Amino acid sequence: MRTGTWRTVFALMLREMSTRYGKQPGGYIWAFLEPLGFIVIMAVGFSLLLRSPSLGNNFLLFYATGYLPFQMYQATQLTVTRAITFSKPLLSYPAVTWIDTIIARFVLNALTTALVTYILLTGILIATDARAVIDAPPILLAMSLAALTGLGIGVLNCLVMGFFPTYDLVWSILTRPLFLASAIFYIYEDLPPLAQNILWWNPLVHTSGIMRSGFYPMYEPQYVSVLFVLVFALVPLCLGLLLLRRYNKDILLR
């Protein structure tokens, strides 16, 4: 990596922070309030319908352990997808390259989401009667895989959106069901065999299972395949990087 890259990345991260949160009342507080509000609404709603979640006795913890890995993927994928578009005016300067914009947005989003996840889960464990035995390695693995999957899909989408700007809207519509298909409201084992066979191919179902195994010691998701998630993330990442290296100037001229 060339000299000065990390200074450029850091400057882009500061610009991103200022643009995304600096102009909003409350700033970074919204990074915490948005997922917290969603988790609370889900927990309250489902607690009125069910006696207990599929794991444990606390709805807040159950839905948080499913939603936060999904949020890591979703936020990473969205920010990386729009990296070149967001920083296009800066790419006319020799000191800033397309890879700098992707690294900056990925690192900032991953760090922010990881911090939000830590604070929210810690707050839930302290403020409620949630019974959990924390096992850090599966938690870190789940969040890392979710971030890597978001990076891989985001880089490939960044390439496609560079040539077809309307693709962003199309992708958003096509992936809306993903929220319901990522084992946020349920666990994989609750599903009938046909649904299991279909949803197994969703890597976020695997990250959700890994994440929950870090909080519920009796839960051992046998269906999880770390290798599958890695392949799903690394193939589009490598393909996207290779093609962006070849066509990034064409994208900037459009």
Phi, psi and chi 1 to 4 in degrees:
 res  aa     phi    psi   chi1   chi2   chi3   chi4
   1 MET       -  135.0 -169.5  170.6  -73.9      -
   2 ARG   -68.3  158.7   74.4 -172.8 -165.0  -75.5
   3 THR   -63.3  135.1  -56.1      -      -      -
   4 GLY    92.0   -4.9      -      -      -      -
   5 THR   -60.6  -46.0  -69.0      -      -      -
   6 TRP   -69.2  -29.3  -70.8  113.1      -      -
   7 ARG   -66.7  -39.7  -76.4 -178.8  -67.8  179.9
   8 THR   -65.5  -43.9  -58.1      -      -      -
   9 VAL   -61.9  -42.7  168.2      -      -      -
  10 PHE   -63.6  -40.6 -175.8   67.2      -      -
  11 ALA   -64.6  -39.2      -      -      -      -
  12 LEU   -66.9  -35.6  -70.6  170.8      -      -
  13 MET   -65.2  -41.9  -70.3  171.7   61.9      -
  14 LEU   -63.2  -40.2  -67.9  177.3      -      -
  15 ARG   -63.5  -42.7  173.6  177.2  177.8  -94.5
  16 GLU   -61.9  -44.0  173.6   84.3    7.5      -
  17 MET   -61.7  -43.6  -67.3  168.5   62.3      -
  18 SER   -66.1  -40.6  175.0      -      -      -
  19 THR   -72.6  -43.3  -57.0      -      -      -
  20 ARG   -77.1  -41.2 -169.8 -172.2  -54.3 -177.3
  21 TYR  -116.8  -23.6  -59.7  108.5      -      -
  22 GLY   -66.7  -28.5      -      -      -      -
  23 LYS   -95.4    0.3  -62.1  179.2 -179.4  179.5
  24 GLN  -100.2  140.6  -62.4  178.9    7.1      -
  25 PRO   -60.9  126.8  -22.7   33.0      -      -
  26 GLY    94.4  -19.8      -      -      -      -
  27 GLY    53.6 -122.9      -      -      -      -
  28 TYR   -68.1  -12.1 -104.8   95.9      -      -
  29 ILE   -58.5  -33.1  -66.1  177.2      -      -
  30 TRP   -67.0  -25.0  -70.3  106.5      -      -
  31 ALA   -64.2  -26.5      -      -      -      -
  32 PHE   -93.3  -39.6  -61.4   90.2      -      -
  33 LEU   -67.7  -35.8  -67.3 -178.5      -      -
  34 GLU   -62.8  -55.4 -177.6  179.8   -4.9      -
  35 PRO   -67.6  -35.1   21.8  -32.0      -      -
  36 LEU   -62.1  -45.9  176.0   60.8      -      -
  37 GLY   -60.8  -42.0      -      -      -      -
  38 PHE   -64.7  -43.8 -177.2   82.2      -      -
  39 ILE   -64.3  -42.0  -67.8  167.1      -      -
  40 VAL   -63.6  -44.2  169.1      -      -      -
  41 ILE   -61.5  -44.1  -69.5  173.0      -      -
  42 MET   -62.6  -45.2  -76.3 -162.7  -57.2      -
  43 ALA   -62.9  -45.5      -      -      -      -
  44 VAL   -65.3  -45.3  171.5      -      -      -
  45 GLY   -61.2  -48.5      -      -      -      -
  46 PHE   -74.9  -25.4  -80.3   93.7      -      -
  47 SER   -67.1  -23.2   66.3      -      -      -
  48 LEU   -77.6  -20.3  -61.9  175.6      -      -
  49 LEU  -103.2  -28.8  -57.9  173.8      -      -
  50 LEU  -123.0  151.3  -55.3  171.2      -      -
  51 ARG   -72.5  -40.6  -77.2 -171.8  173.3 -175.5
  52 SER  -153.6  157.0   61.8      -      -      -
  53 PRO   -71.2  173.8   25.8  -33.8      -      -
  54 SER   -65.1  -26.1  -61.8      -      -      -
  55 LEU  -130.6  137.5  -64.3  172.0      -      -
  56 GLY    70.3 -162.2      -      -      -      -
  57 ASN  -126.1    8.3   64.7  -23.8      -      -
  58 ASN  -124.4  116.8 -172.8  -79.2      -      -
  59 PHE   -66.0  -38.6  -77.8   94.6      -      -
  60 LEU   -59.7  -47.3  -82.0  174.9      -      -
  61 LEU   -67.2  -41.2 -178.1   61.4      -      -
  62 PHE   -61.2  -48.2  178.2   75.5      -      -
  63 TYR   -74.4  -30.4  -66.7  122.7      -      -
  64 ALA   -64.4  -41.4      -      -      -      -
  65 THR   -70.1  -19.7   52.8      -      -      -
  66 GLY   -91.0  -37.0      -      -      -      -
  67 TYR   -80.2  -38.4  176.8   69.8      -      -
  68 LEU   -65.4  -39.7  -68.9  172.1      -      -
  69 PRO   -63.6  -38.1  -20.7   31.4      -      -
  70 PHE   -62.1  -41.5  175.4   84.2      -      -
  71 GLN   -64.1  -38.5 -173.7 -161.6   30.6      -
  72 MET   -59.0  -47.0  173.0   65.4   87.4      -
  73 TYR   -63.5  -50.7  158.9   79.2      -      -
  74 GLN   -63.5  -46.8 -173.8   74.1  -15.2      -
  75 ALA   -65.7  -40.3      -      -      -      -
  76 THR   -64.5  -46.2  -58.1      -      -      -
  77 GLN   -60.9  -43.1 -178.1  -91.5  132.7      -
  78 LEU   -66.5  -45.6  -75.3  173.6      -      -
  79 THR   -69.1  -39.1   53.8      -      -      -
  80 VAL   -70.0  -38.9  172.0      -      -      -
  81 THR   -56.2  -38.7  -66.6      -      -      -
  82 ARG   -98.5   14.8  -61.4  165.2 -176.0  168.7
  83 ALA   -61.2  -51.2      -      -      -      -
  84 ILE   -69.4  -40.5  -68.3 -179.6      -      -
  85 THR   -61.9  -42.2  -57.7      -      -      -
  86 PHE   -65.1  -39.5  178.3   77.6      -      -
  87 SER  -105.1   16.7  -60.2      -      -      -
  88 LYS   -55.5  -40.8 -163.3  169.7 -175.4  177.8
  89 PRO   -61.4  -29.7  -23.8   34.8      -      -
  90 LEU   -80.5  -18.9  -61.8  177.3      -      -
  91 LEU   -74.5   -3.9  -67.7  173.7      -      -
  92 SER   -78.3  -13.0   58.7      -      -      -
  93 TYR   -88.4  135.7  -63.0   97.5      -      -
  94 PRO   -60.3  -28.6  -21.9   32.5      -      -
  95 ALA   -72.7  -16.6      -      -      -      -
  96 VAL  -112.7  127.3 -177.7      -      -      -
  97 THR  -117.9  166.9   66.3      -      -      -
  98 TRP   -62.0  -35.9   61.4  -88.2      -      -
  99 ILE   -69.4  -31.0 -167.3   66.6      -      -
 100 ASP   -61.0  -42.8  -66.4  -24.9      -      -
 101 THR   -65.7  -38.4   66.5      -      -      -
 102 ILE   -68.5  -45.8  -70.6  176.0      -      -
 103 ILE   -61.3  -44.3  -66.6  173.5      -      -
 104 ALA   -61.3  -47.8      -      -      -      -
 105 ARG   -68.2  -37.7  -65.0 -156.1  106.5 -166.8
 106 PHE   -65.8  -49.6  169.9   70.7      -      -
 107 VAL   -62.8  -45.6  171.7      -      -      -
 108 LEU   -62.8  -44.9  176.9   61.2      -      -
 109 ASN   -66.9  -42.4 -178.5   81.7      -      -
 110 ALA   -63.2  -44.3      -      -      -      -
 111 LEU   -65.8  -42.3  -68.5  177.1      -      -
 112 THR   -63.4  -47.9  -60.3      -      -      -
 113 THR   -66.5  -37.3  -53.4      -      -      -
 114 ALA   -63.7  -41.9      -      -      -      -
 115 LEU   -65.6  -43.7  178.5   61.5      -      -
 116 VAL   -60.2  -43.9  168.8      -      -      -
 117 THR   -60.4  -46.5  -62.7      -      -      -
 118 TYR   -61.0  -46.4  174.6   79.0      -      -
 119 ILE   -67.2  -43.2  -67.8  175.5      -      -
 120 LEU   -66.2  -45.4  -71.6 -178.7      -      -
 121 LEU   -66.7  -39.7  -71.0  173.7      -      -
 122 THR   -62.6  -43.6  -58.4      -      -      -
 123 GLY   -62.5  -41.1      -      -      -      -
 124 ILE   -63.9  -43.6  -70.0  172.1      -      -
 125 LEU   -65.6  -35.1  -68.8  172.7      -      -
 126 ILE   -77.8  -40.2  -66.8  174.8      -      -
 127 ALA   -85.5  -13.5      -      -      -      -
 128 THR  -123.3  179.8   67.8      -      -      -
 129 ASP   -95.7   26.5   61.1  -16.1      -      -
 130 ALA   -59.3  130.7      -      -      -      -
 131 ARG  -101.5  108.4  -60.2  169.5 -174.9  172.4
 132 ALA  -143.8  142.8      -      -      -      -
 133 VAL  -111.6  107.2  179.1      -      -      -
 134 ILE   -74.4  127.5  -52.9  -58.9      -      -
 135 ASP  -121.7  102.1 -174.3    9.0      -      -
 136 ALA   -63.2  -42.9      -      -      -      -
 137 PRO   -54.5  -47.4  -29.8   37.6      -      -
 138 PRO   -62.9  -34.8  -21.3   32.6      -      -
 139 ILE   -65.2  -48.1  -61.4  171.1      -      -
 140 LEU   -63.7  -38.5  -64.6  174.6      -      -
 141 LEU   -64.2  -44.4  175.7   61.3      -      -
 142 ALA   -62.6  -46.3      -      -      -      -
 143 MET   -68.1  -35.9  -62.6  -58.6  -70.2      -
 144 SER   -67.0  -42.3  -61.2      -      -      -
 145 LEU   -65.6  -39.0  -71.2  173.8      -      -
 146 ALA   -63.8  -42.1      -      -      -      -
 147 ALA   -66.0  -42.4      -      -      -      -
 148 LEU   -64.8  -39.7 -176.9   61.4      -      -
 149 THR   -64.4  -42.4  -56.9      -      -      -
 150 GLY   -62.6  -37.7      -      -      -      -
 151 LEU   -65.8  -46.5  175.1   62.9      -      -
 152 GLY   -61.9  -49.9      -      -      -      -
 153 ILE   -66.3  -38.2  -60.5  -61.0      -      -
 154 GLY   -64.5  -41.6      -      -      -      -
 155 VAL   -64.9  -44.1  166.9      -      -      -
 156 LEU   -65.1  -41.8 -172.1   58.0      -      -
 157 ASN   -65.0  -34.1  -77.8  -11.7      -      -
 158 CYS   -59.8  -41.0 -176.1      -      -      -
 159 LEU   -64.1  -50.9  168.8   76.9      -      -
 160 VAL   -63.8  -42.1  178.9      -      -      -
 161 MET   -67.5  -26.8 -162.8  179.7   79.3      -
 162 GLY   -62.3  -33.5      -      -      -      -
 163 PHE   -92.9  -29.4  -71.9  105.4      -      -
 164 PHE  -130.9   89.4  -52.1  101.4      -      -
 165 PRO   -56.9  -31.9  -26.0   35.3      -      -
 166 THR   -72.1  -10.2   55.8      -      -      -
 167 TYR   -60.6  -31.4  173.3   77.6      -      -
 168 ASP   -57.5  -45.0 -168.7   23.8      -      -
 169 LEU   -68.5  -41.6  178.2   60.4      -      -
 170 VAL   -62.0  -45.7  173.4      -      -      -
 171 TRP   -62.0  -41.0  175.3  -97.8      -      -
 172 SER   -60.4  -41.3  176.3      -      -      -
 173 ILE   -70.0  -43.6  -65.7  172.9      -      -
 174 LEU   -65.7  -30.4  -69.0  177.1      -      -
 175 THR   -99.6    6.4   55.3      -      -      -
 176 ARG   -59.4  -39.9  -78.3  179.1 -175.5  174.5
 177 PRO   -64.0  -13.9  -21.9   33.9      -      -
 178 LEU   -58.3  -31.5 -167.0   62.7      -      -
 179 PHE   -61.2  -37.2  179.7   75.2      -      -
 180 LEU   -84.4  -16.0  -60.0  175.5      -      -
 181 ALA  -106.1   18.1      -      -      -      -
 182 SER  -117.3   23.6  -61.7      -      -      -
 183 ALA    56.8   44.4      -      -      -      -
 184 ILE   -87.5  -42.8  -62.9  173.5      -      -
 185 PHE   -91.5   -7.1  -50.2   99.8      -      -
 186 TYR  -152.7  176.6   50.8   84.8      -      -
 187 ILE  -110.9  157.1   57.9  174.9      -      -
 188 TYR   -55.6  -38.5  177.7   84.0      -      -
 189 GLU   -68.1  -17.5  -69.3   79.8    1.7      -
 190 ASP   -75.0  -16.3  -71.6  -19.1      -      -
 191 LEU   -83.5  152.9  -59.8  172.1      -      -
 192 PRO   -68.5  160.0   21.9  -31.6      -      -
 193 PRO   -54.1  -40.8  -27.5   34.8      -      -
 194 LEU   -62.3  -45.0  178.1   59.7      -      -
 195 ALA   -65.8  -37.0      -      -      -      -
 196 GLN   -61.8  -43.1  -71.5 -176.7  -10.1      -
 197 ASN   -63.2  -32.7  -67.5  -25.0      -      -
 198 ILE   -79.7  -49.4  -64.1  173.0      -      -
 199 LEU   -75.7  -12.7  -66.2 -173.8      -      -
 200 TRP   -58.2  -29.1 -172.7   90.3      -      -
 201 TRP   -80.0   -0.8  -62.2   98.0      -      -
 202 ASN   -91.0  111.9  177.8    1.5      -      -
 203 PRO   -62.2  -24.7   22.4  -33.7      -      -
 204 LEU   -71.2  -23.0  -60.6  179.7      -      -
 205 VAL   -66.2  -35.6  172.3      -      -      -
 206 HIS   -70.1  -44.3  -64.4 -104.9      -      -
 207 THR   -65.1  -35.3   59.2      -      -      -
 208 SER   -63.4  -44.4  173.4      -      -      -
 209 GLY   -63.0  -42.3      -      -      -      -
 210 ILE   -63.1  -43.9  -63.1  171.2      -      -
 211 MET   -59.7  -46.5 -178.1   75.0  167.0      -
 212 ARG   -69.8  -28.1  -75.7  177.0  168.6  143.1
 213 SER   -66.7  -18.5   69.8      -      -      -
 214 GLY   -81.3   -8.9      -      -      -      -
 215 PHE  -117.4  -23.8  -71.4   86.6      -      -
 216 TYR  -118.8   97.8  -57.0   97.5      -      -
 217 PRO   -61.9  -24.3   21.1  -32.7      -      -
 218 MET   -83.9   -7.6  -59.9  -58.7  -66.7      -
 219 TYR   -93.4  117.8 -179.6   56.9      -      -
 220 GLU  -125.4   93.3  -61.9  179.2   -1.2      -
 221 PRO   -71.2  101.9   26.2  -32.6      -      -
 222 GLN   -71.6  -19.6  -59.5  -63.5  -36.6      -
 223 TYR   -78.6  -15.1   67.3   90.1      -      -
 224 VAL   -65.5  135.5  164.2      -      -      -
 225 SER  -131.1  105.2  172.5      -      -      -
 226 VAL   -65.2  -36.5  174.3      -      -      -
 227 LEU   -61.0  -42.6  177.5   60.8      -      -
 228 PHE   -60.8  -44.9  167.1   71.1      -      -
 229 VAL   -63.7  -41.1 -179.3      -      -      -
 230 LEU   -62.8  -44.1  -74.3  173.5      -      -
 231 VAL   -63.9  -42.9  171.2      -      -      -
 232 PHE   -61.5  -32.6 -165.7   96.6      -      -
 233 ALA   -85.8  -42.3      -      -      -      -
 234 LEU   -78.2  -31.6  -67.8  176.8      -      -
 235 VAL   -63.1  -53.2  168.5      -      -      -
 236 PRO   -66.0  -30.7   19.6  -30.2      -      -
 237 LEU   -63.1  -49.8  175.0   59.9      -      -
 238 CYS   -65.0  -43.2  -66.2      -      -      -
 239 LEU   -62.7  -45.0 -179.7   61.7      -      -
 240 GLY   -63.4  -42.5      -      -      -      -
 241 LEU   -65.4  -42.2  -71.4  174.9      -      -
 242 LEU   -63.3  -43.7  -73.3  173.0      -      -
 243 LEU   -73.5  -35.0  -67.5  175.6      -      -
 244 LEU   -66.7  -37.0  -83.6  173.0      -      -
 245 ARG   -61.5  -34.9 -176.7  179.8  179.9 -177.9
 246 ARG   -80.9  -37.6  168.9   65.1  178.1   81.7
 247 TYR  -115.4    9.7  -66.0  108.6      -      -
 248 ASN   -62.5  -34.8   68.2   88.9      -      -
 249 LYS   -69.5  -34.4  -67.2 -178.0  179.5  178.8
 250 ASP   -65.1  -38.7  -63.6  -27.7      -      -
 251 ILE   -64.9  -42.1  -68.1  173.6      -      -
 252 LEU   -67.0  -25.9  -65.8  175.9      -      -
 253 LEU   -83.2   -9.0  -67.5  174.7      -      -
 254 ARG   -77.6      -  -65.1 -178.5   68.1   85.1
